[in-house]
Structures are given as C-alpha cells and as structure tokens.
Amino acid sequence: MSSKSNLSISDHLLKGDGIIPYLLEHTKGGEFQSSYPDSVIIHYTAGGSAESSARHLRNKDVKASAHLVIGRAGEIYQIVPFNYQAWHAGKSKYGSRVGYNKFSIGIELDNAGVLTKAGTEYVSWFGKKYQQNDVLQARHRNEQDLKYWHLYTPEQIAACERVVKLLIENYGIKEILGHEEIAPGRKQDPGPAFPLDRFRNRLLFEDRADDETPLKGKNYKVTASQLNIREGAGGQFKKVAQPLKKGSEVTILEEKDGWCKVKTTITGWVSKGHLDI
Ligand SMILES: [Zn+2]
C-alpha cells in the first residue's frame, strides 16, 4: 500500500487506497440502533488468506459476517457498511453488556491463529506451514500454557489502527476489545500476537494516561459464576485465593490493561470484564 493517508468514511463505507469493496448484497444483521456502534471488536480469521476469509464471510449461506477483513499487506475488504450490524461476536458478554453484535464493529485480521510445531516448521489447523520468523511463542491472557501464534504484519496492524482511529472520529467509539475478552473460554482471538492493550491505550486513552483511574475507590459486583483473583494483571499470574463468587462485592484500587486490582476480604487482580462496570 503506497499512499496511506487518504483513508476516509463516507456513507458508512471506507474510501481510499487499499480498500476493496466486497459488500454483502443483503446484510445479515439489522441496522444499528441510534447511539451504536460504540465499540470495536478485534478478531483473527484463523484462515489462509484475506480474500478467502472475506469470500466466506460474504457468503449469504454462512451464519457469520464482519464489517472488515484486513489482509497482511494492509489491504481492507469491507463486507458490511458501518451502520449495519454484522454477525461476528456470537454469544458474548463484557461487564454488564451481553450480545456485542448490537454494539460493535467487527474487524477480522487475516491470521492463521494457533500453530502446532512440527520439526522446524509450524502448522495451522488447515495444514498450511509457517516459518519461525512468522511465529510468536506466548501465553494467552486467558490461559496458562505457552503456545505458538501466527504473527500479524506491521502493515496489517497499522491499517487496523488507521481504520479504528477513523471509526472513533466518525462514530464516537469508546471501547476496543478482543473477541477473547467478550467470549473468554470460547474464543482466543486476536490472541497474544496482537498488541491489544497497547493498541487500545494508544487510541482511546493516550491523552489522559496520567489521569487517576475513574473506577478507583468504587464498588462493583462479580458477574462471572467464578472469578479468579491473581497476584498480577494477567492470566499468567498465580491465584491468590479461591475464585470469587458471583455477586461478591469488590472495591477497585487500580486498573491496568483490562485487569483491576481489587479489595474484598483479600486483595488481588481480576479481569475487568467480569465486574458489573
Ligand atoms: Zn473472533
């Protein structure tokens, strides 16, 4: 992609270099209610190419869709206009909100997802092989074990950032979440190869990074049936006690990267998405 600065949105469609209009003839979801979309959900395709994923999501017989698919060179397929809902979130919940298709724009990034090591190569679930320089070994925020993840390209992350910036300006987007955060246990995309925390902090919070956290000192209730409480802000940290039960009240002391340090009978870190914030 040569020129990258001419991206714009008009009539709920992206315009500019590298945009490939690939619209569904009949949208699968209805129009957004007024005041929505106010969120962006980041996904990976777990597929072999942006074009094949876009073609799949565009198929009227497939019960899934997304607004955009971003390829590894930064090219962008638009499948659903931004004023219509797409079917990307599925059963989903974050804080007190349920069913994120009604609230959010879905962005799919062309990426093979979790890979399995085979000799000196890494293999996707669909049998494509990848070399070591395309792979990150890392621990997922919702899991314990190290796994191999297909890397995103810098062009792809930059294209995603430009689009989300435009969506913030045009739709007042207030929340950027990963599919793994609104459907933990069921979904693991975009996974640790996508710099989700830095990405949303840069786009949503950079100009008020020094502010006190607005949640600090306030009390919230646990919405998950069981909520792990840990030594640090991430799934890799040790649990400090038995999980908190649904309805337990906690006081927020600190907030970081989608996690909150809370005080109840004990003190520790919990995933922010499972509090009724
Ligand atoms: Zn997803």
Boltz pocket constraint, residues with backbone or C-beta under 6 A from the ligand:
constraints:
  - pocket:
      binder: B
      contacts: [[A, 42], [A, 43], [A, 44], [A, 88], [A, 179], [A, 187], [A, 189]]
      max_distance: 6.0
